[in-house]
Amino acid sequence: MRTYFEQRYCNECVIVHWVEVTHRQKQICHGEAYSPHGDPTHFTRRLGHGVEVIEKSYSLPLIWQMTLEAKQDERDTIDQLQDW
């Protein structure tokens, strides 16, 4: 998934900060403390006046994926057996 952020004036926060800008130029505020940089699950690249945030995709070997799914199923079973 890709999103685009620019530093623009935000009417909600009444300051200039990073806001998400859609293809139709709609601005979406994520709060004045939000920064598109520094998220370990995404990387950024410069694009126009702002940055594009792109989700990192990891392709694990099939045996690892099967192991992770089996462990998740095991955790789900244990949670269902708990007497809360």
Secondary structure, DSSP 8 states (H G I E B T S, - for coil): -EEEEEEEEETTTTEEEEEEE-TT--EEE--TT--SSS-TTEEEEEETTEEEEEE------HHHHHHHHHHHHHHHHHHHH---
